[in-house]
Amino acid sequence: MMSRKFWIRWTSIALICIAYYFIVFYFNLIFAVNFSETMSQGGNFTASQCIWFVKEQLQNHNDSASASIIGFGICVPLILLIFKKVR
């Protein structure tokens, strides 16, 4: 039979992972929505519009990558702390 500490530990870890993936999914969704919105406006863009679009997509990608890296850096120590505290 699984102990109570087992359930506390793994439930906490699951909640941390769910929060992490939700944040990463959110930033990737913003990236995808911006891309599809821009493409739905047609294919005739001026040079300045293309430059703006590329800069916007780059910023969205950087936000997504930052959320992934920072989130991973926060989640791993939290999970290790849970394993240390809940024995």
PyMOL Python script that loads the backbone (N, CA, C, O; Angstrom):
from pymol import cmd

cmd.read_pdbstr("""\
ATOM      1  N   MET A   1       0.840  -1.183   0.000  1.00  0.00           N
ATOM      2  CA  MET A   1       0.000   0.000   0.000  1.00  0.00           C
ATOM      3  C   MET A   1       0.888   1.250   0.000  1.00  0.00           C
ATOM      4  O   MET A   1       1.939   1.277   0.641  1.00  0.00           O
ATOM      5  N   MET A   2       0.466   2.244  -0.701  1.00  0.00           N
ATOM      6  CA  MET A   2       1.221   3.486  -0.800  1.00  0.00           C
ATOM      7  C   MET A   2       1.026   4.312   0.468  1.00  0.00           C
ATOM      8  O   MET A   2      -0.082   4.426   0.991  1.00  0.00           O
ATOM      9  N   SER A   3       2.116   4.877   0.941  1.00  0.00           N
ATOM     10  CA  SER A   3       2.032   5.681   2.159  1.00  0.00           C
ATOM     11  C   SER A   3       1.487   7.075   1.844  1.00  0.00           C
ATOM     12  O   SER A   3       1.400   7.493   0.689  1.00  0.00           O
ATOM     13  N   ARG A   4       1.128   7.764   2.907  1.00  0.00           N
ATOM     14  CA  ARG A   4       0.600   9.116   2.751  1.00  0.00           C
ATOM     15  C   ARG A   4       1.679  10.047   2.191  1.00  0.00           C
ATOM     16  O   ARG A   4       1.380  10.929   1.385  1.00  0.00           O
ATOM     17  N   LYS A   5       2.917   9.856   2.611  1.00  0.00           N
ATOM     18  CA  LYS A   5       4.014  10.686   2.125  1.00  0.00           C
ATOM     19  C   LYS A   5       4.222  10.495   0.625  1.00  0.00           C
ATOM     20  O   LYS A   5       4.556  11.437  -0.094  1.00  0.00           O
ATOM     21  N   PHE A   6       4.022   9.283   0.173  1.00  0.00           N
ATOM     22  CA  PHE A   6       4.124   9.004  -1.261  1.00  0.00           C
ATOM     23  C   PHE A   6       3.148   9.884  -2.033  1.00  0.00           C
ATOM     24  O   PHE A   6       3.523  10.516  -3.020  1.00  0.00           O
ATOM     25  N   TRP A   7       1.904   9.924  -1.583  1.00  0.00           N
ATOM     26  CA  TRP A   7       0.887  10.706  -2.277  1.00  0.00           C
ATOM     27  C   TRP A   7       1.154  12.203  -2.176  1.00  0.00           C
ATOM     28  O   TRP A   7       0.945  12.934  -3.144  1.00  0.00           O
ATOM     29  N   ILE A   8       1.610  12.665  -1.018  1.00  0.00           N
ATOM     30  CA  ILE A   8       1.941  14.087  -0.868  1.00  0.00           C
ATOM     31  C   ILE A   8       3.066  14.458  -1.826  1.00  0.00           C
ATOM     32  O   ILE A   8       2.993  15.470  -2.523  1.00  0.00           O
ATOM     33  N   ARG A   9       4.100  13.635  -1.855  1.00  0.00           N
ATOM     34  CA  ARG A   9       5.267  13.905  -2.696  1.00  0.00           C
ATOM     35  C   ARG A   9       4.888  13.958  -4.174  1.00  0.00           C
ATOM     36  O   ARG A   9       5.200  14.928  -4.865  1.00  0.00           O
ATOM     37  N   TRP A  10       4.230  12.937  -4.644  1.00  0.00           N
ATOM     38  CA  TRP A  10       3.950  12.861  -6.073  1.00  0.00           C
ATOM     39  C   TRP A  10       2.840  13.807  -6.515  1.00  0.00           C
ATOM     40  O   TRP A  10       2.842  14.251  -7.663  1.00  0.00           O
ATOM     41  N   THR A  11       1.899  14.125  -5.643  1.00  0.00           N
ATOM     42  CA  THR A  11       0.886  15.123  -5.970  1.00  0.00           C
ATOM     43  C   THR A  11       1.523  16.499  -6.095  1.00  0.00           C
ATOM     44  O   THR A  11       1.194  17.261  -7.004  1.00  0.00           O
ATOM     45  N   SER A  12       2.433  16.817  -5.182  1.00  0.00           N
ATOM     46  CA  SER A  12       3.134  18.103  -5.249  1.00  0.00           C
ATOM     47  C   SER A  12       3.963  18.209  -6.520  1.00  0.00           C
ATOM     48  O   SER A  12       3.954  19.244  -7.186  1.00  0.00           O
ATOM     49  N   ILE A  13       4.667  17.160  -6.851  1.00  0.00           N
ATOM     50  CA  ILE A  13       5.482  17.155  -8.068  1.00  0.00           C
ATOM     51  C   ILE A  13       4.598  17.279  -9.310  1.00  0.00           C
ATOM     52  O   ILE A  13       4.944  17.997 -10.248  1.00  0.00           O
ATOM     53  N   ALA A  14       3.473  16.593  -9.317  1.00  0.00           N
ATOM     54  CA  ALA A  14       2.556  16.683 -10.457  1.00  0.00           C
ATOM     55  C   ALA A  14       2.008  18.099 -10.613  1.00  0.00           C
ATOM     56  O   ALA A  14       1.887  18.590 -11.736  1.00  0.00           O
ATOM     57  N   LEU A  15       1.675  18.758  -9.511  1.00  0.00           N
ATOM     58  CA  LEU A  15       1.173  20.131  -9.581  1.00  0.00           C
ATOM     59  C   LEU A  15       2.231  21.088 -10.113  1.00  0.00           C
ATOM     60  O   LEU A  15       1.924  21.984 -10.899  1.00  0.00           O
ATOM     61  N   ILE A  16       3.469  20.901  -9.687  1.00  0.00           N
ATOM     62  CA  ILE A  16       4.560  21.738 -10.192  1.00  0.00           C
ATOM     63  C   ILE A  16       4.732  21.522 -11.694  1.00  0.00           C
ATOM     64  O   ILE A  16       4.879  22.486 -12.446  1.00  0.00           O
ATOM     65  N   CYS A  17       4.715  20.283 -12.126  1.00  0.00           N
ATOM     66  CA  CYS A  17       4.875  19.986 -13.559  1.00  0.00           C
ATOM     67  C   CYS A  17       3.712  20.538 -14.379  1.00  0.00           C
ATOM     68  O   CYS A  17       3.915  21.060 -15.474  1.00  0.00           O
ATOM     69  N   ILE A  18       2.502  20.423 -13.854  1.00  0.00           N
ATOM     70  CA  ILE A  18       1.336  20.955 -14.564  1.00  0.00           C
ATOM     71  C   ILE A  18       1.448  22.467 -14.714  1.00  0.00           C
ATOM     72  O   ILE A  18       1.175  23.007 -15.786  1.00  0.00           O
ATOM     73  N   ALA A  19       1.848  23.152 -13.645  1.00  0.00           N
ATOM     74  CA  ALA A  19       2.018  24.609 -13.715  1.00  0.00           C
ATOM     75  C   ALA A  19       3.089  24.974 -14.736  1.00  0.00           C
ATOM     76  O   ALA A  19       2.917  25.916 -15.510  1.00  0.00           O
ATOM     77  N   TYR A  20       4.188  24.236 -14.739  1.00  0.00           N
ATOM     78  CA  TYR A  20       5.280  24.495 -15.687  1.00  0.00           C
ATOM     79  C   TYR A  20       4.799  24.329 -17.127  1.00  0.00           C
ATOM     80  O   TYR A  20       5.026  25.205 -17.962  1.00  0.00           O
ATOM     81  N   TYR A  21       4.143  23.224 -17.418  1.00  0.00           N
ATOM     82  CA  TYR A  21       3.691  22.981 -18.787  1.00  0.00           C
ATOM     83  C   TYR A  21       2.592  23.956 -19.201  1.00  0.00           C
ATOM     84  O   TYR A  21       2.501  24.318 -20.374  1.00  0.00           O
ATOM     85  N   PHE A  22       1.762  24.382 -18.260  1.00  0.00           N
ATOM     86  CA  PHE A  22       0.731  25.368 -18.569  1.00  0.00           C
ATOM     87  C   PHE A  22       1.369  26.687 -18.998  1.00  0.00           C
ATOM     88  O   PHE A  22       0.929  27.295 -19.974  1.00  0.00           O
ATOM     89  N   ILE A  23       2.390  27.134 -18.288  1.00  0.00           N
ATOM     90  CA  ILE A  23       3.060  28.394 -18.629  1.00  0.00           C
ATOM     91  C   ILE A  23       3.745  28.290 -19.991  1.00  0.00           C
ATOM     92  O   ILE A  23       3.645  29.205 -20.809  1.00  0.00           O
ATOM     93  N   VAL A  24       4.434  27.187 -20.233  1.00  0.00           N
ATOM     94  CA  VAL A  24       5.097  27.002 -21.531  1.00  0.00           C
ATOM     95  C   VAL A  24       4.058  26.938 -22.655  1.00  0.00           C
ATOM     96  O   VAL A  24       4.254  27.529 -23.717  1.00  0.00           O
ATOM     97  N   PHE A  25       2.965  26.228 -22.423  1.00  0.00           N
ATOM     98  CA  PHE A  25       1.900  26.137 -23.426  1.00  0.00           C
ATOM     99  C   PHE A  25       1.308  27.518 -23.709  1.00  0.00           C
ATOM    100  O   PHE A  25       1.015  27.839 -24.860  1.00  0.00           O
ATOM    101  N   TYR A  26       1.131  28.327 -22.680  1.00  0.00           N
ATOM    102  CA  TYR A  26       0.575  29.672 -22.843  1.00  0.00           C
ATOM    103  C   TYR A  26       1.447  30.513 -23.780  1.00  0.00           C
ATOM    104  O   TYR A  26       0.938  31.142 -24.707  1.00  0.00           O
ATOM    105  N   PHE A  27       2.760  30.522 -23.537  1.00  0.00           N
ATOM    106  CA  PHE A  27       3.637  31.323 -24.386  1.00  0.00           C
ATOM    107  C   PHE A  27       3.709  30.769 -25.808  1.00  0.00           C
ATOM    108  O   PHE A  27       3.816  31.541 -26.761  1.00  0.00           O
ATOM    109  N   ASN A  28       3.654  29.465 -25.967  1.00  0.00           N
ATOM    110  CA  ASN A  28       3.642  28.885 -27.315  1.00  0.00           C
ATOM    111  C   ASN A  28       2.332  29.177 -28.037  1.00  0.00           C
ATOM    112  O   ASN A  28       2.314  29.345 -29.256  1.00  0.00           O
ATOM    113  N   LEU A  29       1.241  29.237 -27.284  1.00  0.00           N
ATOM    114  CA  LEU A  29      -0.051  29.563 -27.875  1.00  0.00           C
ATOM    115  C   LEU A  29      -0.060  31.000 -28.387  1.00  0.00           C
ATOM    116  O   LEU A  29      -0.577  31.269 -29.472  1.00  0.00           O
ATOM    117  N   ILE A  30       0.506  31.918 -27.617  1.00  0.00           N
ATOM    118  CA  ILE A  30       0.605  33.312 -28.065  1.00  0.00           C
ATOM    119  C   ILE A  30       1.409  33.385 -29.361  1.00  0.00           C
ATOM    120  O   ILE A  30       1.035  34.097 -30.292  1.00  0.00           O
ATOM    121  N   PHE A  31       2.508  32.649 -29.413  1.00  0.00           N
ATOM    122  CA  PHE A  31       3.344  32.608 -30.617  1.00  0.00           C
ATOM    123  C   PHE A  31       2.528  32.120 -31.815  1.00  0.00           C
ATOM    124  O   PHE A  31       2.580  32.725 -32.886  1.00  0.00           O
ATOM    125  N   ALA A  32       1.787  31.044 -31.643  1.00  0.00           N
ATOM    126  CA  ALA A  32       1.013  30.464 -32.743  1.00  0.00           C
ATOM    127  C   ALA A  32      -0.127  31.382 -33.176  1.00  0.00           C
ATOM    128  O   ALA A  32      -0.390  31.521 -34.370  1.00  0.00           O
ATOM    129  N   VAL A  33      -0.801  32.005 -32.218  1.00  0.00           N
ATOM    130  CA  VAL A  33      -1.915  32.891 -32.556  1.00  0.00           C
ATOM    131  C   VAL A  33      -1.415  34.111 -33.325  1.00  0.00           C
ATOM    132  O   VAL A  33      -2.023  34.511 -34.318  1.00  0.00           O
ATOM    133  N   ASN A  34      -0.325  34.696 -32.879  1.00  0.00           N
ATOM    134  CA  ASN A  34       0.225  35.849 -33.600  1.00  0.00           C
ATOM    135  C   ASN A  34       0.621  35.480 -35.022  1.00  0.00           C
ATOM    136  O   ASN A  34       0.387  36.246 -35.957  1.00  0.00           O
ATOM    137  N   PHE A  35       1.215  34.315 -35.182  1.00  0.00           N
ATOM    138  CA  PHE A  35       1.633  33.877 -36.515  1.00  0.00           C
ATOM    139  C   PHE A  35       0.422  33.669 -37.417  1.00  0.00           C
ATOM    140  O   PHE A  35       0.409  34.146 -38.552  1.00  0.00           O
ATOM    141  N   SER A  36      -0.596  32.963 -36.925  1.00  0.00           N
ATOM    142  CA  SER A  36      -1.762  32.682 -37.763  1.00  0.00           C
ATOM    143  C   SER A  36      -2.562  33.952 -38.050  1.00  0.00           C
ATOM    144  O   SER A  36      -3.125  34.093 -39.135  1.00  0.00           O
ATOM    145  N   GLU A  37      -2.619  34.885 -37.082  1.00  0.00           N
ATOM    146  CA  GLU A  37      -3.306  36.156 -37.325  1.00  0.00           C
ATOM    147  C   GLU A  37      -2.626  36.950 -38.429  1.00  0.00           C
ATOM    148  O   GLU A  37      -3.287  37.503 -39.308  1.00  0.00           O
ATOM    149  N   THR A  38      -1.319  37.001 -38.375  1.00  0.00           N
ATOM    150  CA  THR A  38      -0.575  37.759 -39.376  1.00  0.00           C
ATOM    151  C   THR A  38      -0.714  37.121 -40.754  1.00  0.00           C
ATOM    152  O   THR A  38      -0.876  37.831 -41.746  1.00  0.00           O
ATOM    153  N   MET A  39      -0.654  35.810 -40.830  1.00  0.00           N
ATOM    154  CA  MET A  39      -0.758  35.128 -42.119  1.00  0.00           C
ATOM    155  C   MET A  39      -2.166  35.221 -42.692  1.00  0.00           C
ATOM    156  O   MET A  39      -2.335  35.173 -43.911  1.00  0.00           O
ATOM    157  N   SER A  40      -3.180  35.354 -41.841  1.00  0.00           N
ATOM    158  CA  SER A  40      -4.551  35.429 -42.338  1.00  0.00           C
ATOM    159  C   SER A  40      -4.863  36.780 -42.971  1.00  0.00           C
ATOM    160  O   SER A  40      -5.902  36.932 -43.612  1.00  0.00           O
ATOM    161  N   GLN A  41      -3.985  37.758 -42.803  1.00  0.00           N
ATOM    162  CA  GLN A  41      -4.201  39.082 -43.384  1.00  0.00           C
ATOM    163  C   GLN A  41      -3.849  39.127 -44.868  1.00  0.00           C
ATOM    164  O   GLN A  41      -4.037  40.156 -45.517  1.00  0.00           O
ATOM    165  N   GLY A  42      -3.358  38.066 -45.387  1.00  0.00           N
ATOM    166  CA  GLY A  42      -3.012  38.025 -46.802  1.00  0.00           C
ATOM    167  C   GLY A  42      -1.512  37.916 -46.979  1.00  0.00           C
ATOM    168  O   GLY A  42      -0.766  37.889 -46.001  1.00  0.00           O
ATOM    169  N   GLY A  43      -1.077  37.853 -48.202  1.00  0.00           N
ATOM    170  CA  GLY A  43       0.332  37.655 -48.467  1.00  0.00           C
ATOM    171  C   GLY A  43       1.073  38.883 -48.952  1.00  0.00           C
ATOM    172  O   GLY A  43       2.286  38.826 -49.156  1.00  0.00           O
ATOM    173  N   ASN A  44       0.378  39.986 -49.140  1.00  0.00           N
ATOM    174  CA  ASN A  44       1.024  41.192 -49.663  1.00  0.00           C
ATOM    175  C   ASN A  44       1.440  42.102 -48.514  1.00  0.00           C
ATOM    176  O   ASN A  44       0.635  42.877 -47.998  1.00  0.00           O
ATOM    177  N   PHE A  45       2.699  41.998 -48.124  1.00  0.00           N
ATOM    178  CA  PHE A  45       3.215  42.802 -47.022  1.00  0.00           C
ATOM    179  C   PHE A  45       4.300  43.734 -47.541  1.00  0.00           C
ATOM    180  O   PHE A  45       5.045  43.398 -48.462  1.00  0.00           O
ATOM    181  N   THR A  46       4.372  44.903 -46.934  1.00  0.00           N
ATOM    182  CA  THR A  46       5.467  45.812 -47.251  1.00  0.00           C
ATOM    183  C   THR A  46       6.709  45.359 -46.488  1.00  0.00           C
ATOM    184  O   THR A  46       6.634  44.502 -45.608  1.00  0.00           O
ATOM    185  N   ALA A  47       7.840  45.943 -46.837  1.00  0.00           N
ATOM    186  CA  ALA A  47       9.093  45.565 -46.166  1.00  0.00           C
ATOM    187  C   ALA A  47       9.040  45.902 -44.682  1.00  0.00           C
ATOM    188  O   ALA A  47       9.518  45.124 -43.856  1.00  0.00           O
ATOM    189  N   SER A  48       8.470  47.042 -44.333  1.00  0.00           N
ATOM    190  CA  SER A  48       8.403  47.422 -42.915  1.00  0.00           C
ATOM    191  C   SER A  48       7.471  46.494 -42.136  1.00  0.00           C
ATOM    192  O   SER A  48       7.729  46.196 -40.969  1.00  0.00           O
ATOM    193  N   GLN A  49       6.391  46.035 -42.769  1.00  0.00           N
ATOM    194  CA  GLN A  49       5.498  45.084 -42.113  1.00  0.00           C
ATOM    195  C   GLN A  49       6.197  43.747 -41.886  1.00  0.00           C
ATOM    196  O   GLN A  49       6.011  43.119 -40.844  1.00  0.00           O
ATOM    197  N   CYS A  50       6.990  43.315 -42.845  1.00  0.00           N
ATOM    198  CA  CYS A  50       7.731  42.058 -42.688  1.00  0.00           C
ATOM    199  C   CYS A  50       8.754  42.167 -41.566  1.00  0.00           C
ATOM    200  O   CYS A  50       8.915  41.237 -40.776  1.00  0.00           O
ATOM    201  N   ILE A  51       9.437  43.291 -41.494  1.00  0.00           N
ATOM    202  CA  ILE A  51      10.418  43.490 -40.422  1.00  0.00           C
ATOM    203  C   ILE A  51       9.718  43.488 -39.071  1.00  0.00           C
ATOM    204  O   ILE A  51      10.203  42.875 -38.120  1.00  0.00           O
ATOM    205  N   TRP A  52       8.576  44.174 -38.980  1.00  0.00           N
ATOM    206  CA  TRP A  52       7.818  44.195 -37.731  1.00  0.00           C
ATOM    207  C   TRP A  52       7.371  42.785 -37.347  1.00  0.00           C
ATOM    208  O   TRP A  52       7.465  42.386 -36.186  1.00  0.00           O
ATOM    209  N   PHE A  53       6.886  42.039 -38.336  1.00  0.00           N
ATOM    210  CA  PHE A  53       6.409  40.684 -38.091  1.00  0.00           C
ATOM    211  C   PHE A  53       7.533  39.791 -37.574  1.00  0.00           C
ATOM    212  O   PHE A  53       7.337  39.038 -36.620  1.00  0.00           O
ATOM    213  N   VAL A  54       8.690  39.868 -38.185  1.00  0.00           N
ATOM    214  CA  VAL A  54       9.825  39.045 -37.756  1.00  0.00           C
ATOM    215  C   VAL A  54      10.259  39.424 -36.345  1.00  0.00           C
ATOM    216  O   VAL A  54      10.543  38.549 -35.527  1.00  0.00           O
ATOM    217  N   LYS A  55      10.311  40.718 -36.057  1.00  0.00           N
ATOM    218  CA  LYS A  55      10.683  41.157 -34.704  1.00  0.00           C
ATOM    219  C   LYS A  55       9.670  40.680 -33.669  1.00  0.00           C
ATOM    220  O   LYS A  55      10.047  40.256 -32.576  1.00  0.00           O
ATOM    221  N   GLU A  56       8.393  40.749 -34.010  1.00  0.00           N
ATOM    222  CA  GLU A  56       7.336  40.300 -33.097  1.00  0.00           C
ATOM    223  C   GLU A  56       7.438  38.797 -32.846  1.00  0.00           C
ATOM    224  O   GLU A  56       7.314  38.344 -31.708  1.00  0.00           O
ATOM    225  N   GLN A  57       7.662  38.033 -33.904  1.00  0.00           N
ATOM    226  CA  GLN A  57       7.794  36.585 -33.748  1.00  0.00           C
ATOM    227  C   GLN A  57       9.039  36.230 -32.943  1.00  0.00           C
ATOM    228  O   GLN A  57       9.009  35.306 -32.130  1.00  0.00           O
ATOM    229  N   LEU A  58      10.113  36.944 -33.158  1.00  0.00           N
ATOM    230  CA  LEU A  58      11.338  36.709 -32.398  1.00  0.00           C
ATOM    231  C   LEU A  58      11.117  36.995 -30.921  1.00  0.00           C
ATOM    232  O   LEU A  58      11.592  36.243 -30.071  1.00  0.00           O
ATOM    233  N   GLN A  59      10.406  38.068 -30.603  1.00  0.00           N
ATOM    234  CA  GLN A  59      10.123  38.390 -29.208  1.00  0.00           C
ATOM    235  C   GLN A  59       9.237  37.320 -28.574  1.00  0.00           C
ATOM    236  O   GLN A  59       9.467  36.921 -27.432  1.00  0.00           O
ATOM    237  N   ASN A  60       8.224  36.855 -29.308  1.00  0.00           N
ATOM    238  CA  ASN A  60       7.365  35.788 -28.786  1.00  0.00           C
ATOM    239  C   ASN A  60       8.160  34.512 -28.547  1.00  0.00           C
ATOM    240  O   ASN A  60       7.966  33.830 -27.541  1.00  0.00           O
ATOM    241  N   HIS A  61       9.051  34.195 -29.470  1.00  0.00           N
ATOM    242  CA  HIS A  61       9.885  33.005 -29.304  1.00  0.00           C
ATOM    243  C   HIS A  61      10.817  33.159 -28.103  1.00  0.00           C
ATOM    244  O   HIS A  61      11.002  32.213 -27.337  1.00  0.00           O
ATOM    245  N   ASN A  62      11.401  34.338 -27.936  1.00  0.00           N
ATOM    246  CA  ASN A  62      12.281  34.582 -26.792  1.00  0.00           C
ATOM    247  C   ASN A  62      11.520  34.483 -25.474  1.00  0.00           C
ATOM    248  O   ASN A  62      12.047  33.958 -24.493  1.00  0.00           O
ATOM    249  N   ASP A  63      10.285  34.982 -25.443  1.00  0.00           N
ATOM    250  CA  ASP A  63       9.466  34.856 -24.234  1.00  0.00           C
ATOM    251  C   ASP A  63       9.193  33.393 -23.912  1.00  0.00           C
ATOM    252  O   ASP A  63       9.259  32.979 -22.755  1.00  0.00           O
ATOM    253  N   SER A  64       8.889  32.619 -24.941  1.00  0.00           N
ATOM    254  CA  SER A  64       8.625  31.193 -24.746  1.00  0.00           C
ATOM    255  C   SER A  64       9.870  30.458 -24.260  1.00  0.00           C
ATOM    256  O   SER A  64       9.789  29.625 -23.357  1.00  0.00           O
ATOM    257  N   ALA A  65      11.007  30.762 -24.851  1.00  0.00           N
ATOM    258  CA  ALA A  65      12.256  30.120 -24.429  1.00  0.00           C
ATOM    259  C   ALA A  65      12.628  30.528 -23.009  1.00  0.00           C
ATOM    260  O   ALA A  65      13.090  29.698 -22.226  1.00  0.00           O
ATOM    261  N   SER A  66      12.431  31.788 -22.674  1.00  0.00           N
ATOM    262  CA  SER A  66      12.730  32.250 -21.315  1.00  0.00           C
ATOM    263  C   SER A  66      11.842  31.554 -20.292  1.00  0.00           C
ATOM    264  O   SER A  66      12.309  31.146 -19.229  1.00  0.00           O
ATOM    265  N   ALA A  67      10.560  31.422 -20.618  1.00  0.00           N
ATOM    266  CA  ALA A  67       9.648  30.729 -19.703  1.00  0.00           C
ATOM    267  C   ALA A  67      10.077  29.282 -19.510  1.00  0.00           C
ATOM    268  O   ALA A  67       9.998  28.752 -18.402  1.00  0.00           O
ATOM    269  N   SER A  68      10.531  28.642 -20.580  1.00  0.00           N
ATOM    270  CA  SER A  68      10.980  27.252 -20.478  1.00  0.00           C
ATOM    271  C   SER A  68      12.226  27.126 -19.615  1.00  0.00           C
ATOM    272  O   SER A  68      12.293  26.260 -18.742  1.00  0.00           O
ATOM    273  N   ILE A  69      13.201  27.975 -19.850  1.00  0.00           N
ATOM    274  CA  ILE A  69      14.470  27.878 -19.123  1.00  0.00           C
ATOM    275  C   ILE A  69      14.300  28.265 -17.662  1.00  0.00           C
ATOM    276  O   ILE A  69      14.768  27.555 -16.771  1.00  0.00           O
ATOM    277  N   ILE A  70      13.634  29.387 -17.411  1.00  0.00           N
ATOM    278  CA  ILE A  70      13.439  29.829 -16.031  1.00  0.00           C
ATOM    279  C   ILE A  70      12.528  28.862 -15.289  1.00  0.00           C
ATOM    280  O   ILE A  70      12.773  28.541 -14.127  1.00  0.00           O
ATOM    281  N   GLY A  71      11.476  28.399 -15.958  1.00  0.00           N
ATOM    282  CA  GLY A  71      10.567  27.441 -15.327  1.00  0.00           C
ATOM    283  C   GLY A  71      11.263  26.149 -14.958  1.00  0.00           C
ATOM    284  O   GLY A  71      11.028  25.600 -13.881  1.00  0.00           O
ATOM    285  N   PHE A  72      12.115  25.659 -15.838  1.00  0.00           N
ATOM    286  CA  PHE A  72      12.867  24.440 -15.537  1.00  0.00           C
ATOM    287  C   PHE A  72      13.793  24.671 -14.351  1.00  0.00           C
ATOM    288  O   PHE A  72      13.924  23.813 -13.479  1.00  0.00           O
ATOM    289  N   GLY A  73      14.437  25.843 -14.325  1.00  0.00           N
ATOM    290  CA  GLY A  73      15.332  26.175 -13.217  1.00  0.00           C
ATOM    291  C   GLY A  73      14.618  26.301 -11.886  1.00  0.00           C
ATOM    292  O   GLY A  73      15.226  26.096 -10.835  1.00  0.00           O
ATOM    293  N   ILE A  74      13.347  26.631 -11.914  1.00  0.00           N
ATOM    294  CA  ILE A  74      12.564  26.718 -10.682  1.00  0.00           C
ATOM    295  C   ILE A  74      11.982  25.359 -10.313  1.00  0.00           C
ATOM    296  O   ILE A  74      11.972  24.991  -9.138  1.00  0.00           O
ATOM    297  N   CYS A  75      11.502  24.619 -11.290  1.00  0.00           N
ATOM    298  CA  CYS A  75      10.823  23.346 -11.018  1.00  0.00           C
ATOM    299  C   CYS A  75      11.752  22.276 -10.461  1.00  0.00           C
ATOM    300  O   CYS A  75      11.377  21.563  -9.531  1.00  0.00           O
ATOM    301  N   VAL A  76      12.934  22.152 -10.999  1.00  0.00           N
ATOM    302  CA  VAL A  76      13.845  21.095 -10.543  1.00  0.00           C
ATOM    303  C   VAL A  76      14.210  21.263  -9.070  1.00  0.00           C
ATOM    304  O   VAL A  76      14.111  20.292  -8.319  1.00  0.00           O
ATOM    305  N   PRO A  77      14.630  22.458  -8.617  1.00  0.00           N
ATOM    306  CA  PRO A  77      14.906  22.595  -7.180  1.00  0.00           C
ATOM    307  C   PRO A  77      13.670  22.369  -6.308  1.00  0.00           C
ATOM    308  O   PRO A  77      13.781  21.817  -5.213  1.00  0.00           O
ATOM    309  N   LEU A  78      12.493  22.791  -6.784  1.00  0.00           N
ATOM    310  CA  LEU A  78      11.280  22.538  -6.008  1.00  0.00           C
ATOM    311  C   LEU A  78      11.013  21.045  -5.865  1.00  0.00           C
ATOM    312  O   LEU A  78      10.653  20.577  -4.784  1.00  0.00           O
ATOM    313  N   ILE A  79      11.184  20.308  -6.935  1.00  0.00           N
ATOM    314  CA  ILE A  79      10.972  18.861  -6.880  1.00  0.00           C
ATOM    315  C   ILE A  79      11.993  18.208  -5.961  1.00  0.00           C
ATOM    316  O   ILE A  79      11.645  17.323  -5.179  1.00  0.00           O
ATOM    317  N   LEU A  80      13.243  18.633  -6.045  1.00  0.00           N
ATOM    318  CA  LEU A  80      14.265  18.081  -5.153  1.00  0.00           C
ATOM    319  C   LEU A  80      13.984  18.440  -3.700  1.00  0.00           C
ATOM    320  O   LEU A  80      14.229  17.634  -2.802  1.00  0.00           O
ATOM    321  N   LEU A  81      13.477  19.633  -3.466  1.00  0.00           N
ATOM    322  CA  LEU A  81      13.112  20.037  -2.111  1.00  0.00           C
ATOM    323  C   LEU A  81      11.972  19.184  -1.576  1.00  0.00           C
ATOM    324  O   LEU A  81      11.967  18.816  -0.401  1.00  0.00           O
ATOM    325  N   ILE A  82      11.017  18.871  -2.423  1.00  0.00           N
ATOM    326  CA  ILE A  82       9.913  18.003  -2.003  1.00  0.00           C
ATOM    327  C   ILE A  82      10.442  16.628  -1.624  1.00  0.00           C
ATOM    328  O   ILE A  82      10.041  16.079  -0.598  1.00  0.00           O
ATOM    329  N   PHE A  83      11.332  16.064  -2.426  1.00  0.00           N
ATOM    330  CA  PHE A  83      11.897  14.756  -2.096  1.00  0.00           C
ATOM    331  C   PHE A  83      12.681  14.801  -0.790  1.00  0.00           C
ATOM    332  O   PHE A  83      12.689  13.826  -0.037  1.00  0.00           O
ATOM    333  N   LYS A  84      13.339  15.924  -0.516  1.00  0.00           N
ATOM    334  CA  LYS A  84      14.129  16.038   0.707  1.00  0.00           C
ATOM    335  C   LYS A  84      13.228  16.184   1.933  1.00  0.00           C
ATOM    336  O   LYS A  84      13.472  15.549   2.959  1.00  0.00           O
ATOM    337  N   LYS A  85      12.191  17.016   1.833  1.00  0.00           N
ATOM    338  CA  LYS A  85      11.339  17.320   2.988  1.00  0.00           C
ATOM    339  C   LYS A  85      10.315  16.232   3.280  1.00  0.00           C
ATOM    340  O   LYS A  85       9.992  15.986   4.443  1.00  0.00           O
ATOM    341  N   VAL A  86       9.805  15.581   2.252  1.00  0.00           N
ATOM    342  CA  VAL A  86       8.760  14.569   2.444  1.00  0.00           C
ATOM    343  C   VAL A  86       9.398  13.196   2.329  1.00  0.00           C
ATOM    344  O   VAL A  86       9.478  12.623   1.242  1.00  0.00           O
ATOM    345  N   ARG A  87       9.845  12.685   3.445  1.00  0.00           N
ATOM    346  CA  ARG A  87      10.447  11.340   3.463  1.00  0.00           C
ATOM    347  C   ARG A  87       9.645  10.417   4.314  1.00  0.00           C
ATOM    348  O   ARG A  87       9.994   9.244   4.452  1.00  0.00           O
TER     349      ARG A  87
END
""", "prot")
cmd.dss("prot")
cmd.show_as("cartoon", "prot")
cmd.util.cbc("prot")
cmd.orient("prot")
